[in-house]
């Protein structure tokens, strides 16, 4: 199955399930969100969900599931690094040790 077809179906079905769950729930909002909120929700739907899923599926088809999983292990490390560089977050000793362990784990799995 082509990556974008699978990604579209997976995202669409997930969205439909959540819409149905919200419709059956008693916690529906009384009004629709404003345009800014709508744009932010669209951004959240597109970037971290659709694009990330498409990238994951493309990686699996190109380099295989085992290597994709190993590369995916680096995600928390890159998240912490971006938090440090972009948001000026402070890294604790625990986080530095965790990052070192992640790097060592990936290096031991390299073939």
C-alpha positions as CSV (number, residue, x, y, z in Angstrom):
1,X,0.0,0.0,0.0
2,X,1.4,3.4,-0.9
3,X,2.6,5.4,2.1
4,X,0.3,8.4,1.6
5,X,-2.7,6.2,1.0
6,X,-2.1,4.3,4.2
7,X,-1.5,7.5,6.1
8,X,-4.6,9.2,4.8
9,X,-6.8,6.2,5.7
10,X,-5.3,5.8,9.1
11,X,-5.6,9.4,10.0
12,X,-9.1,9.7,8.5
13,X,-10.4,6.6,10.4
14,X,-8.9,7.8,13.6
15,X,-10.5,11.2,13.2
16,X,-13.8,9.7,12.5
17,X,-13.6,7.5,15.6
18,X,-12.7,10.5,17.8
19,X,-15.6,12.5,16.3
20,X,-18.0,9.7,17.0
21,X,-16.7,9.4,20.5
22,X,-17.1,13.1,21.1
23,X,-20.6,13.1,19.7
24,X,-21.6,10.3,22.1
25,X,-20.0,12.2,25.0
26,X,-21.7,14.8,27.1
27,X,-18.6,17.0,27.0
28,X,-19.2,18.7,23.6
29,X,-18.3,22.4,23.5
30,X,-21.3,24.7,23.4
31,X,-19.8,26.8,20.6
32,X,-17.3,26.4,17.8
33,X,-13.7,27.6,18.4
34,X,-12.6,30.9,16.9
35,X,-10.4,31.1,13.8
36,X,-7.2,31.2,15.7
37,X,-8.1,28.1,17.7
38,X,-9.2,26.4,14.5
39,X,-5.9,27.1,12.8
40,X,-4.0,25.9,15.7
41,X,-6.0,22.7,15.8
42,X,-5.5,22.2,12.0
43,X,-1.7,22.7,12.6
44,X,-1.8,20.1,15.4
45,X,-3.7,17.7,13.1
46,X,-1.3,18.2,10.2
47,X,2.2,18.5,11.5
48,X,2.6,16.1,14.5
49,X,0.0,13.6,13.3
50,X,-0.3,13.4,9.5
51,X,3.3,14.4,8.5
52,X,4.8,12.3,11.3
53,X,2.8,9.2,10.4
54,X,3.7,9.7,6.7
55,X,7.4,10.0,7.6
56,X,7.3,6.9,9.8
57,X,5.6,4.8,7.1
58,X,8.1,6.1,4.4
59,X,11.0,5.3,6.7
60,X,9.7,1.8,7.3
61,X,9.3,1.2,3.5
62,X,12.8,2.6,2.7
63,X,15.0,1.4,5.5
64,X,12.9,-1.3,7.1
65,X,11.1,-1.6,10.4
66,X,14.2,-2.6,12.5
67,X,16.3,0.4,11.5
68,X,13.3,2.7,11.7
69,X,12.8,1.6,15.3
70,X,16.4,2.2,16.2
71,X,16.3,5.7,14.6
72,X,13.0,6.4,16.5
73,X,14.8,5.7,19.7
74,X,16.6,9.0,19.2
75,X,13.4,11.0,19.3
76,X,13.6,11.9,23.1
77,X,17.2,12.8,22.7
78,X,16.5,15.2,19.8
79,X,13.5,16.6,21.7
80,X,15.6,17.4,24.7
81,X,18.3,18.9,22.5
82,X,15.8,21.1,20.7
83,X,14.3,22.2,24.0
84,X,17.8,23.2,25.1
85,X,18.8,25.0,21.9
86,X,15.4,26.6,21.0
87,X,13.6,27.1,24.3
88,X,16.7,27.6,26.5
89,X,15.5,24.6,28.7
90,X,18.0,23.5,31.3
91,X,19.2,19.9,31.0
92,X,19.6,18.0,34.3
93,X,22.2,15.4,35.1
94,X,19.5,12.8,34.9
95,X,18.6,13.9,31.4
96,X,22.2,14.0,30.3
97,X,22.7,10.4,31.6
98,X,19.5,9.4,29.8
99,X,20.7,10.9,26.5
100,X,24.1,9.1,26.9
101,X,22.3,5.8,27.5
102,X,20.1,6.4,24.4
103,X,23.2,7.0,22.3
104,X,25.0,3.9,23.7
105,X,21.9,1.8,23.0
106,X,21.7,3.0,19.4
107,X,25.4,2.4,18.8
108,X,25.2,-1.1,20.2
109,X,22.3,-1.9,17.8
110,X,24.1,-0.5,14.7
111,X,25.1,-3.1,12.2
